[in-house]
């Protein structure tokens, strides 16, 4: 969307509020909008925030560029909302990951390439998230008054979770294991509430506020970090 001399990338999602995201290094602007909002409303919002956007763009120019992970010692990786320094250790045994103070010790075999190191860490992340979810889902099933038939973990590009209301099955994004616990719980609650209300109307958001009054804060944190 072109608004004056500003090019804006507009992404529509099943959310209730409107968010602006500014990306380094060049200050690209993305608007994350509820599906119900038309272009005119979005343009009006951007124009009202023009000065704020320009300040953020100027700030972005001084931020370092983020490069693809190489899975080498010294890289920053996240787990449950905390920052850890990756420490790659080569040895001749089965790969594993160990948390030690502020480090993620990644043990891999000699000669392991980037993709192999990545897969070891991804597998560990998956194990950790799967270990978290049974008690978390059971807790919120009891609070909300619903019951899932099945749940799973998978990598998703555009969503934090999904719910098949007919099969009563929910899926959670693997990336959630990198986020704070309250963000993981927010997504679990969001998907379970769909078993009460399929769509994202007023009734759905009323349920969200009833069961998790701070859900808007958690949603914003996930959107701004993604």
C-alpha positions as CSV (number, residue, x, y, z in Angstrom):
1,X,0.0,0.0,0.0
2,X,1.4,3.4,-1.0
3,X,0.6,6.3,1.4
4,X,2.3,9.4,0.2
5,X,6.0,8.7,0.0
6,X,5.6,5.7,2.4
7,X,5.4,2.1,1.2
8,X,3.5,-0.1,3.7
9,X,3.3,-3.8,3.7
10,X,-0.2,-4.8,5.0
11,X,-0.8,-8.2,6.5
12,X,-4.3,-9.1,7.6
13,X,-4.8,-11.7,10.4
14,X,-7.5,-13.0,12.7
15,X,-6.6,-10.5,15.4
16,X,-8.6,-7.7,17.1
17,X,-6.1,-4.8,17.2
18,X,-3.9,-2.9,14.7
19,X,-0.1,-3.0,15.0
20,X,2.8,-1.3,13.3
21,X,6.2,-3.0,12.9
22,X,9.3,-1.3,11.6
23,X,12.1,-3.5,10.4
24,X,15.9,-2.8,10.3
25,X,18.1,-2.0,8.5
26,X,16.1,0.2,6.1
27,X,13.0,0.8,8.2
28,X,10.4,-1.1,6.2
29,X,6.9,-0.6,7.5
30,X,4.5,-3.4,8.1
31,X,0.9,-3.1,9.3
32,X,-0.6,-6.1,11.0
33,X,-4.4,-5.5,10.7
34,X,-7.6,-7.3,11.6
35,X,-9.2,-8.7,8.5
36,X,-12.3,-6.5,9.0
37,X,-10.5,-3.2,8.5
38,X,-10.6,-1.6,5.0
39,X,-7.8,0.2,3.3
40,X,-9.2,3.7,4.1
41,X,-9.1,3.0,7.8
42,X,-5.5,1.6,7.6
43,X,-4.3,4.7,5.6
44,X,-5.9,7.0,8.2
45,X,-4.1,5.1,11.0
46,X,-0.7,5.3,9.2
47,X,-1.1,9.0,8.5
48,X,-1.8,9.7,12.1
49,X,1.4,7.8,13.1
50,X,3.6,9.3,10.4
51,X,5.9,11.2,12.8
52,X,6.3,8.1,15.0
53,X,7.1,5.9,12.0
54,X,9.8,8.3,10.8
55,X,11.4,8.4,14.2
56,X,11.5,4.6,14.3
57,X,12.9,4.4,10.8
58,X,15.7,6.7,11.7
59,X,16.5,4.6,14.7
60,X,16.5,1.4,12.6
61,X,19.3,2.7,10.5
62,X,21.7,2.5,13.5
63,X,20.7,-1.1,14.3
64,X,22.8,-4.1,13.3
65,X,21.6,-6.3,10.4
66,X,20.3,-9.7,11.5
67,X,21.8,-12.6,9.5
68,X,20.7,-16.2,9.1
69,X,21.9,-18.4,12.0
70,X,25.1,-20.3,11.4
71,X,25.0,-22.4,14.6
72,X,28.4,-21.4,15.7
73,X,29.7,-20.6,19.2
74,X,28.8,-17.1,20.3
75,X,25.4,-16.8,18.5
76,X,22.4,-15.7,20.5
77,X,19.5,-18.2,20.7
78,X,16.3,-18.0,22.7
79,X,14.6,-20.4,25.1
80,X,11.5,-19.6,27.1
81,X,12.0,-15.9,26.5
82,X,15.6,-15.8,27.7
83,X,18.7,-15.2,25.7
84,X,21.5,-17.8,25.6
85,X,24.9,-17.9,24.0
86,X,25.4,-21.0,21.8
87,X,28.4,-23.0,22.7
88,X,29.2,-25.7,20.1
89,X,31.1,-28.7,21.4
90,X,32.4,-31.3,19.0
91,X,32.7,-34.9,20.4
92,X,32.2,-38.5,19.3
93,X,28.8,-39.4,20.9
94,X,25.1,-38.8,20.3
95,X,24.2,-35.2,19.8
96,X,22.5,-33.4,22.7
97,X,21.8,-29.9,24.1
98,X,22.5,-28.9,27.7
99,X,21.5,-25.6,29.4
100,X,24.4,-24.2,31.5
101,X,24.0,-20.8,33.1
102,X,23.6,-18.4,30.2
103,X,24.8,-21.0,27.6
104,X,23.2,-23.5,25.4
105,X,25.8,-26.2,25.0
106,X,25.3,-27.9,21.7
107,X,27.1,-31.2,21.5
108,X,27.5,-32.6,17.9
109,X,29.8,-35.0,16.2
110,X,33.0,-33.8,14.5
111,X,32.4,-32.6,11.0
112,X,28.8,-31.7,11.6
113,X,27.6,-29.1,9.0
114,X,25.3,-26.1,9.7
115,X,22.1,-28.0,8.8
116,X,23.0,-30.9,11.0
117,X,23.6,-28.6,14.0
118,X,20.4,-26.8,13.3
119,X,18.4,-30.1,13.3
120,X,19.9,-31.1,16.6
121,X,18.8,-27.9,18.2
122,X,15.3,-28.0,16.5
123,X,14.8,-31.6,17.8
124,X,15.7,-30.4,21.3
125,X,13.3,-27.5,21.1
126,X,10.6,-29.9,20.0
127,X,11.2,-32.2,22.9
128,X,11.1,-29.3,25.4
129,X,7.8,-27.9,24.0
130,X,6.2,-31.4,23.9
131,X,7.2,-31.9,27.5
132,X,5.6,-28.5,28.5
133,X,2.3,-29.0,26.7
134,X,0.4,-31.9,28.4
135,X,0.1,-30.2,31.8
136,X,-0.5,-26.8,30.3
137,X,-3.3,-28.0,28.1
138,X,-4.8,-30.0,30.9
139,X,-4.7,-26.9,33.1
140,X,-6.6,-24.7,30.6
141,X,-9.0,-27.4,29.5
142,X,-10.2,-27.5,33.1
143,X,-10.4,-23.7,33.4
144,X,-12.2,-23.2,30.1
145,X,-14.4,-26.3,30.3
146,X,-13.4,-28.0,27.0
147,X,-11.5,-31.1,26.0
148,X,-9.2,-31.7,23.1
149,X,-9.0,-35.0,21.3
150,X,-5.4,-34.5,20.1
151,X,-2.7,-31.9,19.9
152,X,0.7,-31.5,18.1
153,X,3.7,-29.4,17.5
154,X,4.9,-28.2,14.0
155,X,6.7,-25.4,12.3
156,X,4.4,-22.7,11.0
157,X,5.3,-19.6,9.0
158,X,2.2,-17.4,9.6
159,X,0.4,-18.7,12.7
160,X,1.2,-19.4,16.3
161,X,-1.4,-22.0,16.5
162,X,-4.4,-23.6,14.8
163,X,-7.6,-25.4,15.9
164,X,-9.6,-28.0,14.0
165,X,-12.9,-27.5,15.8
166,X,-14.6,-30.5,14.2
167,X,-11.8,-32.9,15.2
168,X,-11.0,-31.0,18.4
169,X,-7.4,-31.0,17.5
170,X,-4.9,-28.1,18.1
171,X,-1.5,-27.5,16.7
172,X,1.1,-25.2,18.3
173,X,4.0,-23.5,16.6
174,X,7.4,-24.9,17.5
175,X,8.8,-21.3,17.8
176,X,6.7,-20.9,20.9
177,X,9.3,-22.7,23.0
178,X,11.5,-19.6,22.4
179,X,8.9,-17.2,23.8
180,X,8.1,-16.4,27.5
181,X,5.7,-18.8,29.2
182,X,2.8,-16.4,29.3
183,X,3.0,-16.2,25.4
184,X,2.8,-20.0,25.1
185,X,-0.1,-20.0,27.5
186,X,-1.9,-17.3,25.5
187,X,-1.7,-19.4,22.3
188,X,-2.9,-22.5,24.1
189,X,-5.9,-20.5,25.6
190,X,-6.6,-18.9,22.2
191,X,-6.9,-22.3,20.4
192,X,-8.9,-23.9,23.2
193,X,-11.4,-21.1,23.2
194,X,-12.1,-21.9,19.6
195,X,-13.7,-25.1,20.9
196,X,-16.3,-22.8,22.5
197,X,-16.5,-20.2,19.6
198,X,-15.2,-21.0,16.2
199,X,-14.8,-17.5,14.8
200,X,-13.0,-14.3,16.0
201,X,-16.1,-12.3,16.8
202,X,-17.1,-10.4,20.0
203,X,-18.1,-13.6,21.7
204,X,-14.7,-15.1,21.1
205,X,-12.9,-12.1,22.5
206,X,-15.2,-11.9,25.5
207,X,-14.2,-15.5,26.3
208,X,-10.5,-14.6,26.0
209,X,-11.0,-11.7,28.4
210,X,-12.9,-13.9,30.8
211,X,-10.3,-16.6,31.0
212,X,-7.1,-14.5,30.4
213,X,-7.6,-10.8,31.1
214,X,-4.1,-9.9,29.9
215,X,-4.4,-11.6,26.6
216,X,-4.1,-8.4,24.5
217,X,-0.6,-7.7,26.0
218,X,0.6,-11.2,25.2
219,X,-0.8,-11.1,21.7
220,X,0.9,-7.8,21.1
221,X,4.2,-9.2,22.4
222,X,4.0,-12.1,20.0
223,X,3.1,-10.0,17.0
224,X,5.8,-7.4,17.6
225,X,8.5,-10.2,18.1
226,X,7.5,-12.1,15.0
